[in-house]
Amino acid sequence: NEIGRLPPTFNDACKIAGAILTSDYEFGSGKIIYNKFRSVVSYQQSDLPLFSQKAVESSPKLATYDSLDADVIQSYMEFSLASMLFYALKEGACSEQSSRMTAMDNASKNRSEEHT
């Protein structure tokens, strides 16, 4: 299991989404909480909403779209979950890398100040 050790890939997000979808845990809605990159020195905790297939199927605006059967909605939900997880993983990785670079830069500056 290399998830978290290397830069995130869409395959990693698919594995996580698959684990969530096959967990047999019933939910109506939820959130993906992640660190959103803002700048080199800051990030913001953000969230993305998650909805169950039943919640999407009961949406009043779903009738706007033609030919949506249960299989199409399920495929959409699976891809949507993986896509949102991938986005959150990438934003989190970017925020983490930025924090590491800032920390290393500060450590280098402190070290060079000690020698002067």
A tleap script that builds the chain and sets N, CA, C and O, in Angstrom:
source leaprc.protein.ff14SB
mol = sequence {
  NASN GLU ILE GLY ARG LEU PRO PRO THR PHE
  ASN ASP ALA CYS LYS ILE ALA GLY ALA ILE
  LEU THR SER ASP TYR GLU PHE GLY SER GLY
  LYS ILE ILE TYR ASN LYS PHE ARG SER VAL
  VAL SER TYR GLN GLN SER ASP LEU PRO LEU
  PHE SER GLN LYS ALA VAL GLU SER SER PRO
  LYS LEU ALA THR TYR ASP SER LEU ASP ALA
  ASP VAL ILE GLN SER TYR MET GLU PHE SER
  LEU ALA SER MET LEU PHE TYR ALA LEU LYS
  GLU GLY ALA CYS SER GLU GLN SER SER ARG
  MET THR ALA MET ASP ASN ALA SER LYS ASN
  ARG SER GLU GLU HIE CTHR
}
set mol.1.N position { 0.849 -1.187 0.000 }
set mol.1.CA position { 0.000 0.000 0.000 }
set mol.1.C position { 0.884 1.236 0.000 }
set mol.1.O position { 1.477 1.582 1.022 }
set mol.2.N position { 0.969 1.886 -1.119 }
set mol.2.CA position { 1.840 3.052 -1.280 }
set mol.2.C position { 1.075 4.373 -1.179 }
set mol.2.O position { 1.668 5.436 -1.366 }
set mol.3.N position { -0.221 4.329 -0.889 }
set mol.3.CA position { -1.021 5.558 -0.840 }
set mol.3.C position { -0.483 6.446 0.276 }
set mol.3.O position { -0.358 6.017 1.423 }
set mol.4.N position { -0.169 7.683 -0.077 }
set mol.4.CA position { 0.359 8.638 0.885 }
set mol.4.C position { 1.864 8.762 0.873 }
set mol.4.O position { 2.401 9.767 1.339 }
set mol.5.N position { 2.558 7.768 0.355 }
set mol.5.CA position { 4.017 7.803 0.312 }
set mol.5.C position { 4.536 8.519 -0.928 }
set mol.5.O position { 5.524 9.250 -0.870 }
set mol.6.N position { 3.857 8.298 -2.046 }
set mol.6.CA position { 4.222 8.907 -3.325 }
set mol.6.C position { 3.167 9.958 -3.694 }
set mol.6.O position { 2.096 9.991 -3.089 }
set mol.7.N position { 3.457 10.806 -4.669 }
set mol.7.CA position { 2.422 11.769 -5.095 }
set mol.7.C position { 1.139 11.038 -5.502 }
set mol.7.O position { 1.201 9.988 -6.142 }
set mol.8.N position { -0.019 11.588 -5.134 }
set mol.8.CA position { -1.270 10.876 -5.411 }
set mol.8.C position { -1.571 10.766 -6.904 }
set mol.8.O position { -1.283 11.669 -7.690 }
set mol.9.N position { -2.153 9.638 -7.261 }
set mol.9.CA position { -2.574 9.398 -8.636 }
set mol.9.C position { -4.085 9.148 -8.651 }
set mol.9.O position { -4.699 8.921 -7.608 }
set mol.10.N position { -4.668 9.195 -9.846 }
set mol.10.CA position { -6.092 8.915 -9.954 }
set mol.10.C position { -6.378 7.476 -9.545 }
set mol.10.O position { -7.454 7.185 -9.022 }
set mol.11.N position { -5.438 6.581 -9.774 }
set mol.11.CA position { -5.598 5.185 -9.363 }
set mol.11.C position { -5.726 5.086 -7.841 }
set mol.11.O position { -6.526 4.297 -7.338 }
set mol.12.N position { -4.941 5.884 -7.106 }
set mol.12.CA position { -5.066 5.914 -5.645 }
set mol.12.C position { -6.472 6.345 -5.235 }
set mol.12.O position { -7.093 5.742 -4.360 }
set mol.13.N position { -6.961 7.403 -5.888 }
set mol.13.CA position { -8.301 7.895 -5.578 }
set mol.13.C position { -9.354 6.833 -5.894 }
set mol.13.O position { -10.331 6.693 -5.159 }
set mol.14.N position { -9.161 6.085 -6.979 }
set mol.14.CA position { -10.096 5.018 -7.335 }
set mol.14.C position { -10.100 3.906 -6.285 }
set mol.14.O position { -11.153 3.359 -5.956 }
set mol.15.N position { -8.929 3.578 -5.766 }
set mol.15.CA position { -8.851 2.553 -4.715 }
set mol.15.C position { -9.584 3.009 -3.464 }
set mol.15.O position { -10.303 2.223 -2.846 }
set mol.16.N position { -9.411 4.265 -3.084 }
set mol.16.CA position { -10.092 4.800 -1.901 }
set mol.16.C position { -11.603 4.831 -2.142 }
set mol.16.O position { -12.383 4.434 -1.277 }
set mol.17.N position { -12.006 5.302 -3.318 }
set mol.17.CA position { -13.434 5.351 -3.650 }
set mol.17.C position { -14.033 3.947 -3.636 }
set mol.17.O position { -15.135 3.742 -3.127 }
set mol.18.N position { -13.308 2.988 -4.193 }
set mol.18.CA position { -13.780 1.606 -4.185 }
set mol.18.C position { -13.955 1.066 -2.780 }
set mol.18.O position { -14.928 0.369 -2.494 }
set mol.19.N position { -13.010 1.388 -1.898 }
set mol.19.CA position { -13.112 0.934 -0.506 }
set mol.19.C position { -14.328 1.556 0.182 }
set mol.19.O position { -15.010 0.896 0.966 }
set mol.20.N position { -14.591 2.826 -0.117 }
set mol.20.CA position { -15.757 3.490 0.475 }
set mol.20.C position { -17.045 2.866 -0.051 }
set mol.20.O position { -17.965 2.579 0.715 }
set mol.21.N position { -17.102 2.658 -1.365 }
set mol.21.CA position { -18.327 2.153 -1.978 }
set mol.21.C position { -18.610 0.696 -1.631 }
set mol.21.O position { -19.771 0.285 -1.622 }
set mol.22.N position { -17.591 -0.083 -1.350 }
set mol.22.CA position { -17.801 -1.498 -1.003 }
set mol.22.C position { -17.828 -1.738 0.501 }
set mol.22.O position { -17.864 -2.887 0.940 }
set mol.23.N position { -17.812 -0.683 1.286 }
set mol.23.CA position { -17.782 -0.835 2.745 }
set mol.23.C position { -19.131 -1.203 3.342 }
set mol.23.O position { -19.205 -1.547 4.522 }
set mol.24.N position { -20.194 -1.139 2.560 }
set mol.24.CA position { -21.558 -1.416 3.024 }
set mol.24.C position { -22.023 -0.432 4.100 }
set mol.24.O position { -22.966 -0.720 4.838 }
set mol.25.N position { -21.372 0.713 4.190 }
set mol.25.CA position { -21.803 1.755 5.111 }
set mol.25.C position { -22.818 2.636 4.395 }
set mol.25.O position { -22.523 3.202 3.343 }
set mol.26.N position { -23.995 2.751 4.957 }
set mol.26.CA position { -25.061 3.552 4.360 }
set mol.26.C position { -24.952 4.993 4.852 }
set mol.26.O position { -24.838 5.235 6.054 }
set mol.27.N position { -24.987 5.946 3.928 }
set mol.27.CA position { -24.978 7.357 4.301 }
set mol.27.C position { -25.839 8.133 3.323 }
set mol.27.O position { -25.989 7.751 2.163 }
set mol.28.N position { -26.402 9.230 3.811 }
set mol.28.CA position { -27.191 10.102 2.947 }
set mol.28.C position { -26.348 11.210 2.377 }
set mol.28.O position { -26.524 11.617 1.228 }
set mol.29.N position { -25.426 11.697 3.188 }
set mol.29.CA position { -24.506 12.737 2.738 }
set mol.29.C position { -23.262 12.685 3.609 }
set mol.29.O position { -23.243 12.030 4.651 }
set mol.30.N position { -22.232 13.380 3.171 }
set mol.30.CA position { -20.980 13.419 3.919 }
set mol.30.C position { -20.093 14.521 3.371 }
set mol.30.O position { -20.513 15.313 2.527 }
set mol.31.N position { -18.866 14.563 3.859 }
set mol.31.CA position { -17.911 15.583 3.425 }
set mol.31.C position { -16.527 14.964 3.280 }
set mol.31.O position { -16.144 14.063 4.025 }
set mol.32.N position { -15.793 15.472 2.304 }
set mol.32.CA position { -14.363 15.197 2.192 }
set mol.32.C position { -13.687 16.452 2.720 }
set mol.32.O position { -13.851 17.530 2.148 }
set mol.33.N position { -12.942 16.329 3.785 }
set mol.33.CA position { -12.245 17.476 4.365 }
set mol.33.C position { -10.785 17.393 3.954 }
set mol.33.O position { -10.151 16.348 4.093 }
set mol.34.N position { -10.256 18.500 3.447 }
set mol.34.CA position { -8.899 18.516 2.914 }
set mol.34.C position { -8.285 19.899 3.093 }
set mol.34.O position { -8.990 20.863 3.392 }
set mol.35.N position { -6.980 19.992 2.911 }
set mol.35.CA position { -6.272 21.268 2.942 }
set mol.35.C position { -6.203 21.825 1.532 }
set mol.35.O position { -5.653 21.192 0.631 }
set mol.36.N position { -6.762 23.009 1.343 }
set mol.36.CA position { -6.765 23.657 0.034 }
set mol.36.C position { -5.603 24.643 -0.034 }
set mol.36.O position { -5.473 25.523 0.817 }
set mol.37.N position { -4.767 24.489 -1.049 }
set mol.37.CA position { -3.610 25.351 -1.244 }
set mol.37.C position { -4.065 26.772 -1.542 }
set mol.37.O position { -4.907 26.987 -2.414 }
set mol.38.N position { -3.507 27.751 -0.816 }
set mol.38.CA position { -3.814 29.165 -1.067 }
set mol.38.C position { -2.582 29.918 -1.556 }
set mol.38.O position { -2.655 30.673 -2.525 }
set mol.39.N position { -1.460 29.713 -0.890 }
set mol.39.CA position { -0.208 30.347 -1.304 }
set mol.39.C position { 0.933 29.519 -0.740 }
set mol.39.O position { 0.710 28.496 -0.094 }
set mol.40.N position { 2.159 29.969 -0.990 }
set mol.40.CA position { 3.327 29.225 -0.526 }
set mol.40.C position { 3.347 29.111 0.993 }
set mol.40.O position { 3.876 28.142 1.537 }
set mol.41.N position { 2.782 30.080 1.667 }
set mol.41.CA position { 2.843 30.089 3.133 }
set mol.41.C position { 1.515 29.780 3.808 }
set mol.41.O position { 1.446 29.800 5.037 }
set mol.42.N position { 0.459 29.496 3.053 }
set mol.42.CA position { -0.811 29.229 3.731 }
set mol.42.C position { -1.682 28.259 2.940 }
set mol.42.O position { -1.571 28.127 1.722 }
set mol.43.N position { -2.533 27.602 3.673 }
set mol.43.CA position { -3.561 26.751 3.097 }
set mol.43.C position { -4.817 26.913 3.941 }
set mol.43.O position { -4.768 27.442 5.052 }
set mol.44.N position { -5.926 26.458 3.412 }
set mol.44.CA position { -7.206 26.625 4.084 }
set mol.44.C position { -7.895 25.275 4.170 }
set mol.44.O position { -7.935 24.529 3.191 }
set mol.45.N position { -8.433 24.962 5.328 }
set mol.45.CA position { -9.182 23.720 5.451 }
set mol.45.C position { -10.518 23.908 4.734 }
set mol.45.O position { -11.253 24.855 5.013 }
set mol.46.N position { -10.821 23.012 3.823 }
set mol.46.CA position { -12.044 23.094 3.026 }
set mol.46.C position { -12.750 21.746 3.021 }
set mol.46.O position { -12.210 20.748 3.500 }
set mol.47.N position { -13.938 21.728 2.485 }
set mol.47.CA position { -14.652 20.461 2.368 }
set mol.47.C position { -15.419 20.393 1.059 }
set mol.47.O position { -15.801 21.411 0.483 }
set mol.48.N position { -15.631 19.174 0.611 }
set mol.48.CA position { -16.426 18.892 -0.585 }
set mol.48.C position { -17.612 18.038 -0.160 }
set mol.48.O position { -17.432 17.068 0.578 }
set mol.49.N position { -18.814 18.372 -0.604 }
set mol.49.CA position { -19.977 17.572 -0.194 }
set mol.49.C position { -20.050 16.240 -0.934 }
set mol.49.O position { -19.707 16.143 -2.112 }
set mol.50.N position { -20.500 15.233 -0.221 }
set mol.50.CA position { -20.745 13.908 -0.805 }
set mol.50.C position { -22.218 13.568 -0.626 }
set mol.50.O position { -22.807 13.866 0.413 }
set mol.51.N position { -22.802 12.952 -1.627 }
set mol.51.CA position { -24.200 12.534 -1.537 }
set mol.51.C position { -24.305 11.074 -1.947 }
set mol.51.O position { -23.547 10.596 -2.791 }
set mol.52.N position { -25.243 10.381 -1.348 }
set mol.52.CA position { -25.452 8.982 -1.711 }
set mol.52.C position { -26.199 8.904 -3.039 }
set mol.52.O position { -26.746 9.898 -3.517 }
set mol.53.N position { -26.214 7.728 -3.617 }
set mol.53.CA position { -26.920 7.538 -4.872 }
set mol.53.C position { -28.411 7.788 -4.674 }
set mol.53.O position { -29.064 8.352 -5.552 }
set mol.54.N position { -28.947 7.381 -3.548 }
set mol.54.CA position { -30.379 7.602 -3.268 }
set mol.54.C position { -30.687 9.088 -3.195 }
set mol.54.O position { -31.723 9.538 -3.686 }
set mol.55.N position { -29.784 9.854 -2.580 }
set mol.55.CA position { -30.004 11.298 -2.483 }
set mol.55.C position { -29.985 11.945 -3.862 }
set mol.55.O position { -30.781 12.845 -4.134 }
set mol.56.N position { -29.088 11.500 -4.732 }
set mol.56.CA position { -29.010 12.046 -6.091 }
set mol.56.C position { -30.251 11.642 -6.892 }
set mol.56.O position { -30.821 12.458 -7.617 }
set mol.57.N position { -30.662 10.388 -6.758 }
set mol.57.CA position { -31.841 9.919 -7.490 }
set mol.57.C position { -33.105 10.661 -7.075 }
set mol.57.O position { -34.015 10.826 -7.887 }
set mol.58.N position { -33.175 11.109 -5.828 }
set mol.58.CA position { -34.370 11.814 -5.358 }
set mol.58.C position { -34.299 13.321 -5.587 }
set mol.58.O position { -35.211 14.049 -5.193 }
set mol.59.N position { -33.234 13.792 -6.214 }
set mol.59.CA position { -33.094 15.211 -6.504 }
set mol.59.C position { -34.173 15.653 -7.496 }
set mol.59.O position { -34.380 14.994 -8.514 }
set mol.60.N position { -34.860 16.762 -7.209 }
set mol.60.CA position { -35.944 17.187 -8.104 }
set mol.60.C position { -35.461 17.611 -9.493 }
set mol.60.O position { -36.232 17.526 -10.449 }
set mol.61.N position { -34.242 18.054 -9.631 }
set mol.61.CA position { -33.747 18.522 -10.935 }
set mol.61.C position { -33.159 17.399 -11.781 }
set mol.61.O position { -32.723 17.641 -12.907 }
set mol.62.N position { -33.141 16.186 -11.263 }
set mol.62.CA position { -32.592 15.066 -12.022 }
set mol.62.C position { -33.436 14.757 -13.261 }
set mol.62.O position { -32.917 14.252 -14.256 }
set mol.63.N position { -34.714 15.053 -13.201 }
set mol.63.CA position { -35.606 14.786 -14.335 }
set mol.63.C position { -35.264 15.650 -15.551 }
set mol.63.O position { -35.739 15.380 -16.654 }
set mol.64.N position { -34.454 16.673 -15.358 }
set mol.64.CA position { -34.027 17.526 -16.469 }
set mol.64.C position { -33.230 16.732 -17.498 }
set mol.64.O position { -33.275 17.031 -18.691 }
set mol.65.N position { -32.507 15.728 -17.039 }
set mol.65.CA position { -31.641 14.938 -17.911 }
set mol.65.C position { -32.388 13.733 -18.474 }
set mol.65.O position { -33.138 13.068 -17.759 }
set mol.66.N position { -32.180 13.462 -19.741 }
set mol.66.CA position { -32.828 12.327 -20.394 }
set mol.66.C position { -32.033 11.048 -20.156 }
set mol.66.O position { -30.825 11.083 -19.921 }
set mol.67.N position { -32.713 9.955 -20.219 }
set mol.67.CA position { -32.152 8.601 -20.200 }
set mol.67.C position { -31.157 8.349 -19.061 }
set mol.67.O position { -30.050 7.861 -19.291 }
set mol.68.N position { -31.552 8.677 -17.865 }
set mol.68.CA position { -30.716 8.366 -16.706 }
set mol.68.C position { -31.326 7.175 -15.972 }
set mol.68.O position { -32.316 7.311 -15.252 }
set mol.69.N position { -30.722 6.015 -16.165 }
set mol.69.CA position { -31.175 4.862 -15.407 }
set mol.69.C position { -30.238 4.643 -14.226 }
set mol.69.O position { -29.268 5.381 -14.054 }
set mol.70.N position { -30.523 3.645 -13.423 }
set mol.70.CA position { -29.757 3.396 -12.206 }
set mol.70.C position { -28.282 3.124 -12.501 }
set mol.70.O position { -27.412 3.535 -11.735 }
set mol.71.N position { -27.998 2.432 -13.607 }
set mol.71.CA position { -26.602 2.130 -13.952 }
set mol.71.C position { -25.819 3.386 -14.305 }
set mol.71.O position { -24.662 3.531 -13.910 }
set mol.72.N position { -26.442 4.292 -15.044 }
set mol.72.CA position { -25.771 5.540 -15.416 }
set mol.72.C position { -25.494 6.373 -14.160 }
set mol.72.O position { -24.407 6.928 -14.003 }
set mol.73.N position { -26.473 6.453 -13.283 }
set mol.73.CA position { -26.291 7.228 -12.049 }
set mol.73.C position { -25.213 6.596 -11.180 }
set mol.73.O position { -24.393 7.307 -10.599 }
set mol.74.N position { -25.201 5.269 -11.085 }
set mol.74.CA position { -24.174 4.590 -10.294 }
set mol.74.C position { -22.784 4.852 -10.867 }
set mol.74.O position { -21.847 5.128 -10.118 }
set mol.75.N position { -22.644 4.769 -12.181 }
set mol.75.CA position { -21.349 5.049 -12.817 }
set mol.75.C position { -20.923 6.486 -12.555 }
set mol.75.O position { -19.757 6.751 -12.261 }
set mol.76.N position { -21.873 7.414 -12.663 }
set mol.76.CA position { -21.577 8.818 -12.373 }
set mol.76.C position { -21.126 8.986 -10.930 }
set mol.76.O position { -20.158 9.698 -10.663 }
set mol.77.N position { -21.810 8.346 -10.006 }
set mol.77.CA position { -21.472 8.485 -8.587 }
set mol.77.C position { -20.070 7.927 -8.301 }
set mol.77.O position { -19.310 8.527 -7.541 }
set mol.78.N position { -19.734 6.805 -8.896 }
set mol.78.CA position { -18.416 6.211 -8.697 }
set mol.78.C position { -17.323 7.118 -9.240 }
set mol.78.O position { -16.322 7.361 -8.566 }
set mol.79.N position { -17.510 7.620 -10.459 }
set mol.79.CA position { -16.512 8.504 -11.061 }
set mol.79.C position { -16.431 9.831 -10.317 }
set mol.79.O position { -15.343 10.370 -10.112 }
set mol.80.N position { -17.572 10.347 -9.919 }
set mol.80.CA position { -17.611 11.618 -9.193 }
set mol.80.C position { -16.862 11.509 -7.863 }
set mol.80.O position { -16.098 12.406 -7.506 }
set mol.81.N position { -17.077 10.424 -7.137 }
set mol.81.CA position { -16.389 10.228 -5.856 }
set mol.81.C position { -14.887 10.130 -6.077 }
set mol.81.O position { -14.115 10.769 -5.363 }
set mol.82.N position { -14.464 9.340 -7.055 }
set mol.82.CA position { -13.033 9.204 -7.331 }
set mol.82.C position { -12.428 10.537 -7.752 }
set mol.82.O position { -11.316 10.867 -7.342 }
set mol.83.N position { -13.146 11.304 -8.563 }
set mol.83.CA position { -12.652 12.608 -9.025 }
set mol.83.C position { -12.505 13.590 -7.868 }
set mol.83.O position { -11.504 14.299 -7.776 }
set mol.84.N position { -13.499 13.632 -6.991 }
set mol.84.CA position { -13.417 14.549 -5.846 }
set mol.84.C position { -12.303 14.143 -4.887 }
set mol.84.O position { -11.605 14.997 -4.341 }
set mol.85.N position { -12.139 12.829 -4.684 }
set mol.85.CA position { -11.048 12.362 -3.833 }
set mol.85.C position { -9.697 12.709 -4.447 }
set mol.85.O position { -8.780 13.120 -3.735 }
set mol.86.N position { -9.567 12.548 -5.756 }
set mol.86.CA position { -8.312 12.875 -6.441 }
set mol.86.C position { -8.007 14.363 -6.283 }
set mol.86.O position { -6.869 14.737 -6.002 }
set mol.87.N position { -9.005 15.200 -6.460 }
set mol.87.CA position { -8.827 16.644 -6.283 }
set mol.87.C position { -8.358 16.955 -4.862 }
set mol.87.O position { -7.414 17.722 -4.671 }
set mol.88.N position { -9.016 16.360 -3.870 }
set mol.88.CA position { -8.646 16.605 -2.478 }
set mol.88.C position { -7.235 16.089 -2.178 }
set mol.88.O position { -6.475 16.742 -1.462 }
set mol.89.N position { -6.886 14.925 -2.720 }
set mol.89.CA position { -5.542 14.382 -2.524 }
set mol.89.C position { -4.481 15.292 -3.129 }
set mol.89.O position { -3.449 15.545 -2.508 }
set mol.90.N position { -4.733 15.784 -4.341 }
set mol.90.CA position { -3.765 16.670 -5.006 }
set mol.90.C position { -3.624 17.999 -4.272 }
set mol.90.O position { -2.509 18.488 -4.094 }
set mol.91.N position { -4.734 18.587 -3.846 }
set mol.91.CA position { -4.675 19.839 -3.092 }
set mol.91.C position { -3.911 19.632 -1.781 }
set mol.91.O position { -3.083 20.460 -1.401 }
set mol.92.N position { -4.193 18.531 -1.102 }
set mol.92.CA position { -3.500 18.232 0.148 }
set mol.92.C position { -2.014 18.018 -0.064 }
set mol.92.O position { -1.195 18.489 0.726 }
set mol.93.N position { -1.659 17.306 -1.135 }
set mol.93.CA position { -0.246 17.064 -1.435 }
set mol.93.C position { 0.467 18.363 -1.765 }
set mol.93.O position { 1.610 18.568 -1.357 }
set mol.94.N position { -0.201 19.239 -2.500 }
set mol.94.CA position { 0.379 20.539 -2.845 }
set mol.94.C position { 0.599 21.373 -1.584 }
set mol.94.O position { 1.650 21.996 -1.430 }
set mol.95.N position { -0.375 21.388 -0.689 }
set mol.95.CA position { -0.245 22.123 0.568 }
set mol.95.C position { 0.889 21.558 1.419 }
set mol.95.O position { 1.661 22.307 2.018 }
set mol.96.N position { 0.981 20.230 1.467 }
set mol.96.CA position { 2.043 19.591 2.246 }
set mol.96.C position { 3.421 19.911 1.674 }
set mol.96.O position { 4.345 20.241 2.418 }
set mol.97.N position { 3.557 19.813 0.358 }
set mol.97.CA position { 4.847 20.107 -0.277 }
set mol.97.C position { 5.252 21.558 -0.042 }
set mol.97.O position { 6.419 21.850 0.221 }
set mol.98.N position { 4.294 22.455 -0.137 }
set mol.98.CA position { 4.557 23.876 0.101 }
set mol.98.C position { 5.027 24.100 1.536 }
set mol.98.O position { 5.971 24.853 1.774 }
set mol.99.N position { 4.370 23.448 2.485 }
set mol.99.CA position { 4.773 23.575 3.896 }
set mol.99.C position { 6.181 23.036 4.120 }
set mol.99.O position { 6.962 23.621 4.870 }
set mol.100.N position { 6.501 21.928 3.472 }
set mol.100.CA position { 7.844 21.351 3.600 }
set mol.100.C position { 8.908 22.280 3.009 }
set mol.100.O position { 9.974 22.473 3.592 }
set mol.101.N position { 8.600 22.851 1.845 }
set mol.101.CA position { 9.559 23.759 1.214 }
set mol.101.C position { 9.786 25.002 2.078 }
set mol.101.O position { 10.919 25.459 2.229 }
set mol.102.N position { 8.712 25.542 2.641 }
set mol.102.CA position { 8.829 26.712 3.507 }
set mol.102.C position { 9.634 26.373 4.759 }
set mol.102.O position { 10.472 27.163 5.193 }
set mol.103.N position { 9.381 25.201 5.338 }
set mol.103.CA position { 10.116 24.788 6.530 }
set mol.103.C position { 11.606 24.610 6.228 }
set mol.103.O position { 12.456 25.022 7.018 }
set mol.104.N position { 11.917 23.996 5.086 }
set mol.104.CA position { 13.322 23.801 4.716 }
set mol.104.C position { 13.998 25.142 4.443 }
set mol.104.O position { 15.153 25.341 4.818 }
set mol.105.N position { 13.290 26.057 3.794 }
set mol.105.CA position { 13.842 27.380 3.524 }
set mol.105.C position { 14.134 28.115 4.833 }
set mol.105.O position { 15.187 28.736 4.984 }
set mol.106.N position { 13.204 28.039 5.765 }
set mol.106.CA position { 13.414 28.686 7.065 }
set mol.106.C position { 14.570 28.054 7.828 }
set mol.106.O position { 15.352 28.753 8.472 }
set mol.107.N position { 14.677 26.733 7.754 }
set mol.107.CA position { 15.784 26.051 8.434 }
set mol.107.C position { 17.120 26.453 7.823 }
set mol.107.O position { 18.099 26.653 8.542 }
set mol.108.N position { 17.163 26.572 6.503 }
set mol.108.CA position { 18.402 26.994 5.831 }
set mol.108.C position { 18.779 28.412 6.212 }
set mol.108.O position { 19.950 28.703 6.454 }
set mol.109.N position { 17.799 29.291 6.267 }
set mol.109.CA position { 18.064 30.681 6.658 }
set mol.109.C position { 18.561 30.757 8.099 }
set mol.109.O position { 19.500 31.495 8.398 }
set mol.110.N position { 17.928 29.993 8.991 }
set mol.110.CA position { 18.361 29.991 10.392 }
set mol.110.C position { 19.775 29.450 10.532 }
set mol.110.O position { 20.573 29.963 11.317 }
set mol.111.N position { 20.075 28.422 9.775 }
set mol.111.CA position { 21.412 27.817 9.831 }
set mol.111.C position { 22.469 28.805 9.316 }
set mol.111.O position { 23.546 28.927 9.901 }
set mol.112.N position { 22.157 29.504 8.225 }
set mol.112.CA position { 23.128 30.452 7.674 }
set mol.112.C position { 23.307 31.655 8.606 }
set mol.112.O position { 24.389 32.239 8.647 }
set mol.113.N position { 22.271 32.032 9.349 }
set mol.113.CA position { 22.380 33.144 10.298 }
set mol.113.C position { 23.272 32.765 11.488 }
set mol.113.O position { 23.942 33.624 12.062 }
set mol.114.N position { 23.278 31.480 11.855 }
set mol.114.CA position { 24.119 31.021 12.957 }
set mol.114.C position { 25.601 31.122 12.598 }
set mol.114.O position { 26.441 31.341 13.471 }
set mol.115.N position { 25.915 30.965 11.328 }
set mol.115.CA position { 27.314 30.974 10.893 }
set mol.115.C position { 27.847 32.373 10.602 }
set mol.115.O position { 29.039 32.527 10.335 }
set mol.116.N position { 27.010 33.377 10.645 }
set mol.116.CA position { 27.496 34.724 10.347 }
set mol.116.C position { 27.825 35.505 11.589 }
set mol.116.O position { 28.246 36.659 11.499 }
savepdb mol mol.pdb
quit
